[in-house]
Amino acid sequence: MMKRIISALAALFASASLAFGTVTLLTPGSTDLPSLINTLNPVLAQLPGIAFTFQTGAITSIPAGTGGYYQVPRSVTVDNLTVSNYGTLTCSVSAVLALQNCGSSTTCASPTTVASATMATGTNSTAVAGTVTAANALIPAGNYLAWTFSSGTCTVANLQATAVAH
């Protein structure tokens, strides 16, 4: 049974057509799973983009705090941050969302800001490009990322933030 599963995987992943060309992962007919895994690792490391996202949902206030944790599976470099809202953002102050590097801390005790963006109150269904801090853009494998946010009291807020890394 295991041999059939390996054969099926080998056939499925015999070659991959990626943005940088076609890569042969296994010799056709091979059933060597360790070779497949060893071959896939550098290919997967070159795949474009990992997206780290955070969405508030419809809320009436955003307490200052940290949430939306994510442990980075491999070293990445954050390329950009985009913040958007659904409907009109109506808050007492502009909303600030930031992606934080928490290191190994699961509570993000001493975060380093990787990227941040400000969404002005009154903004209606739009996107805002954030700023990536170049010196903090490289995130080592195993580190935790988290989102911090604040905007005071809101009558309408439905925010989404997406950071893209490679």
One Martini backbone bead per residue (centre of mass of N, CA, C, O) as a GRO file, in nm:
protein
  166
    1MET     BB    1   0.059   0.062  -0.023
    2MET     BB    2   0.295   0.260   0.012
    3LYS     BB    3   0.402   0.228  -0.277
    4ARG     BB    4   0.147   0.354  -0.412
    5ILE     BB    5   0.166   0.629  -0.279
    6ILE     BB    6   0.447   0.701  -0.381
    7SER     BB    7   0.379   0.672  -0.681
    8ALA     BB    8   0.161   0.891  -0.683
    9LEU     BB    9   0.342   1.122  -0.590
   10ALA     BB   10   0.552   1.099  -0.812
   11ALA     BB   11   0.354   1.153  -1.044
   12LEU     BB   12   0.247   1.427  -0.941
   13PHE     BB   13   0.571   1.532  -0.883
   14ALA     BB   14   0.757   1.504  -1.140
   15SER     BB   15   0.660   1.801  -1.213
   16ALA     BB   16   0.704   2.164  -1.210
   17SER     BB   17   0.531   2.465  -1.286
   18LEU     BB   18   0.695   2.762  -1.256
   19ALA     BB   19   0.793   3.086  -1.271
   20PHE     BB   20   1.108   2.962  -1.320
   21GLY     BB   21   1.001   2.689  -1.433
   22THR     BB   22   1.097   2.363  -1.493
   23VAL     BB   23   1.098   2.095  -1.250
   24THR     BB   24   1.265   1.808  -1.164
   25LEU     BB   25   1.188   1.585  -0.896
   26LEU     BB   26   1.159   1.305  -1.056
   27THR     BB   27   1.198   1.013  -1.173
   28PRO     BB   28   1.025   0.836  -1.360
   29GLY     BB   29   0.905   0.576  -1.135
   30SER     BB   30   0.976   0.672  -0.871
   31THR     BB   31   0.983   0.571  -0.494
   32ASP     BB   32   1.157   0.809  -0.351
   33LEU     BB   33   1.065   0.998  -0.091
   34PRO     BB   34   1.323   1.137   0.017
   35SER     BB   35   1.391   1.266  -0.256
   36LEU     BB   36   1.137   1.432  -0.280
   37ILE     BB   37   1.175   1.601  -0.025
   38ASN     BB   38   1.465   1.710  -0.091
   39THR     BB   39   1.365   1.846  -0.357
   40LEU     BB   40   1.129   2.028  -0.249
   41ASN     BB   41   1.251   2.226  -0.044
   42PRO     BB   42   1.397   2.430  -0.244
   43VAL     BB   43   1.144   2.487  -0.408
   44LEU     BB   44   0.962   2.599  -0.180
   45ALA     BB   45   1.162   2.833  -0.101
   46GLN     BB   46   1.098   2.979  -0.399
   47LEU     BB   47   0.829   3.048  -0.352
   48PRO     BB   48   0.597   3.280  -0.383
   49GLY     BB   49   0.477   3.375  -0.108
   50ILE     BB   50   0.354   3.490   0.201
   51ALA     BB   51   0.055   3.533   0.388
   52PHE     BB   52  -0.028   3.772   0.634
   53THR     BB   53  -0.330   3.782   0.824
   54PHE     BB   54  -0.592   4.026   0.921
   55GLN     BB   55  -0.924   4.027   1.081
   56THR     BB   56  -1.186   4.181   1.255
   57GLY     BB   57  -1.440   4.246   1.160
   58ALA     BB   58  -1.729   4.353   1.289
   59ILE     BB   59  -1.673   4.649   1.483
   60THR     BB   60  -1.666   4.908   1.762
   61SER     BB   61  -1.372   4.820   1.866
   62ILE     BB   62  -1.010   4.866   1.925
   63PRO     BB   63  -0.803   4.727   2.116
   64ALA     BB   64  -0.523   4.744   2.255
   65GLY     BB   65  -0.308   4.498   2.094
   66THR     BB   66  -0.256   4.142   2.048
   67GLY     BB   67  -0.277   3.934   1.742
   68GLY     BB   68  -0.257   3.692   1.512
   69TYR     BB   69  -0.074   3.453   1.526
   70TYR     BB   70   0.251   3.343   1.372
   71GLN     BB   71   0.455   3.080   1.266
   72VAL     BB   72   0.748   3.065   1.105
   73PRO     BB   73   0.871   2.806   0.892
   74ARG     BB   74   1.058   3.022   0.749
   75SER     BB   75   1.255   3.227   0.620
   76VAL     BB   76   1.167   3.578   0.579
   77THR     BB   77   1.062   3.854   0.366
   78VAL     BB   78   0.915   4.150   0.393
   79ASP     BB   79   0.755   4.348   0.137
   80ASN     BB   80   0.444   4.406   0.233
   81LEU     BB   81   0.159   4.628   0.316
   82THR     BB   82  -0.203   4.594   0.352
   83VAL     BB   83  -0.483   4.804   0.411
   84SER     BB   84  -0.834   4.745   0.473
   85ASN     BB   85  -1.187   4.828   0.412
   86TYR     BB   86  -1.528   4.791   0.500
   87GLY     BB   87  -1.648   5.056   0.431
   88THR     BB   88  -1.681   5.294   0.677
   89LEU     BB   89  -1.453   5.444   0.877
   90THR     BB   90  -1.562   5.493   1.229
   91CYS     BB   91  -1.347   5.673   1.433
   92SER     BB   92  -1.183   5.861   1.671
   93VAL     BB   93  -0.936   5.730   1.523
   94SER     BB   94  -0.702   5.616   1.354
   95ALA     BB   95  -0.599   5.322   1.217
   96VAL     BB   96  -0.349   5.093   1.351
   97LEU     BB   97  -0.144   4.859   1.179
   98ALA     BB   98   0.084   4.591   1.290
   99LEU     BB   99   0.373   4.409   1.230
  100GLN     BB  100   0.520   4.168   1.451
  101ASN     BB  101   0.821   4.069   1.603
  102CYS     BB  102   0.844   3.817   1.871
  103GLY     BB  103   1.005   3.587   1.824
  104SER     BB  104   0.973   3.341   2.085
  105SER     BB  105   0.723   3.493   2.179
  106THR     BB  106   0.378   3.421   2.275
  107THR     BB  107   0.331   3.743   2.389
  108CYS     BB  108   0.498   3.978   2.277
  109ALA     BB  109   0.684   4.143   2.485
  110SER     BB  110   0.927   4.243   2.253
  111PRO     BB  111   0.860   4.400   1.990
  112THR     BB  112   0.907   4.431   1.633
  113THR     BB  113   0.862   4.641   1.379
  114VAL     BB  114   0.795   4.565   1.040
  115ALA     BB  115   0.496   4.688   0.986
  116SER     BB  116   0.280   4.972   0.878
  117ALA     BB  117  -0.061   5.119   0.902
  118THR     BB  118  -0.292   5.387   0.809
  119MET     BB  119  -0.641   5.441   0.873
  120ALA     BB  120  -0.857   5.671   0.803
  121THR     BB  121  -1.104   5.823   0.910
  122GLY     BB  122  -1.365   5.790   0.657
  123THR     BB  123  -1.283   5.564   0.502
  124ASN     BB  124  -1.388   5.406   0.184
  125SER     BB  125  -1.325   5.124   0.056
  126THR     BB  126  -0.994   5.075   0.095
  127ALA     BB  127  -0.643   5.107   0.031
  128VAL     BB  128  -0.329   5.079   0.221
  129ALA     BB  129  -0.003   5.144   0.220
  130GLY     BB  130   0.260   5.040   0.380
  131THR     BB  131   0.546   5.016   0.601
  132VAL     BB  132   0.866   4.888   0.573
  133THR     BB  133   1.120   4.786   0.783
  134ALA     BB  134   1.411   4.696   0.659
  135ALA     BB  135   1.569   4.605   0.927
  136ASN     BB  136   1.291   4.403   0.995
  137ALA     BB  137   1.214   4.203   0.743
  138LEU     BB  138   1.372   3.970   0.864
  139ILE     BB  139   1.250   3.637   0.936
  140PRO     BB  140   1.304   3.388   1.131
  141ALA     BB  141   1.275   3.081   1.188
  142GLY     BB  142   1.015   3.041   1.444
  143ASN     BB  143   0.897   3.296   1.459
  144TYR     BB  144   0.676   3.536   1.577
  145LEU     BB  145   0.378   3.673   1.460
  146ALA     BB  146   0.195   3.989   1.498
  147TRP     BB  147  -0.083   4.195   1.574
  148THR     BB  148  -0.133   4.542   1.597
  149PHE     BB  149  -0.395   4.759   1.742
  150SER     BB  150  -0.563   5.085   1.680
  151SER     BB  151  -0.872   5.332   1.724
  152GLY     BB  152  -1.060   5.325   1.935
  153THR     BB  153  -1.370   5.433   1.889
  154CYS     BB  154  -1.632   5.262   1.706
  155THR     BB  155  -1.903   5.229   1.477
  156VAL     BB  156  -1.709   5.139   1.229
  157ALA     BB  157  -1.534   4.819   1.168
  158ASN     BB  158  -1.346   4.648   0.884
  159LEU     BB  159  -1.045   4.502   0.895
  160GLN     BB  160  -0.752   4.448   0.678
  161ALA     BB  161  -0.441   4.259   0.679
  162THR     BB  162  -0.150   4.231   0.450
  163ALA     BB  163   0.141   4.035   0.437
  164VAL     BB  164   0.421   3.999   0.218
  165ALA     BB  165   0.639   3.719   0.156
  166HIS     BB  166   0.969   3.538   0.066
   0.00000   0.00000   0.00000
